[in-house]
């Protein structure tokens, strides 16, 4: 995928994680797994995000780890760990840490064009 941040004139190219159907015979749920790579040529930053699948016995669901790197200097500027749908802890290269609880973030509704103004290959 490609994400354009027009106000910053940045273009981010990224891959997507795999989605796994779990417990299809009982209460089904979807789990994300695999590595996601994110790159911005203009800024020189890249990130690798790993979605960890739950082990067969024990372990947590929705675990994620990430690393943000400044490629020109080969410096890791931030590492993150936690749950993508829960609490994430960010550790920066200067030693500072921040914790974000994603369950407490405001929900922002998507803005979409009316169906009559969408192209034939667009969908909600």
N, C-alpha and C positions, 0 to 999 in steps of 0.2 A: 504494500500500500504506500501511498504518498500523502503526506499531510503538509499543506501550505499554511504558514503563518504569515499572512500578507503584511500585517502591521510591522513585522520584524524582518520581512523579506527573507524568510528561512524556509527551506524545503527539507522535510524529514522523510526518508525512505525507510520502511520497516517491513519486517516479516510478521507473520501471525503464529500464535501457538496452535497446537493440535487440540481438538476437543474429543474427549472420550466419553461414550455413553456407559454409565455404571449402574449396577443393580437393576438391569432391565426386567428381571423376573419379580422384583419386589417393588420398592419405591424408586423409580428411576431418577437419576441426577446426572449432570454433565460436569466433567472435570477437565481443566486445562492442563496441558503438559508440553514440555519441550522448551527450546530456546527461541527467543525473539531478539533480532538485531535491529537497532535503530541508528541511522547515520544522518548527519547534517554536514554536507560538504562545505557550506559557507562558514560555519562556526568552527569546524574541525572536531566537534564532539561526536562521540558514539556511545551507545549503551548496549549491554547485553543483559537481557532479563530472562531468568530461568524459572519456569513454572514447574514445580516439583509435584509429581503424582504421589498419591497416598500409597504407602507400602501396604502389602496384603494384610499384615498384622500390625496393629498399633499405628502410630504416626498421626500427623495432622493433615487435614485437607486444605487446599487453596494456598499452600505455602509458595512463596516467591523469594528469590534473591536477585539482586541486580548490581551492576557496576557501571559507572559512568566514567568515560575516559576522554581526556583531551589528547587527540592523536598527534598534533604537531610536537608536543612536549613528552608524549608517552606517559602522561601522569594520570593516575586514577584520582578523580576529584570527589567521588561520592560512592558509597556502597549502601545498599538497602536490603532489608530482610523483614519478613513478616508474612502476613496474609493479604492477598490482593483485595479481599473483600472485608478486611478487618483492620488490625493495627499494623502499621509499617514504621520501622525505625530506620532513619537515615543517618549515616555517619560520614562526615566530610573530612577531607584531607587535613584540615586545620584542627581536627579533634572535636569539633562541634557536633552535637547530635540533635536530631529533631524526631518527634514521634507524631504521626498523623493517624487518627482513627477515622477511617473512611466511612464508617457508619454514621458519623456525626457531620459529614459534609452535606451542604445543601444539595437538593436534587434540582437540576436545571433541565427543564423540558427542551426537547429538540425543536429547532425551528425548521420547518419544511415548507416548500412551496405548495400551493394548492394542487391537487391532483390534475386539474384542468391545465395547469401551467407546466406540468412535468413532461419530459420527453417519453417516447414509447418504451425505452429501456430502463427508465427510472422506476423506483419503488420506494415505499415508505420504509 
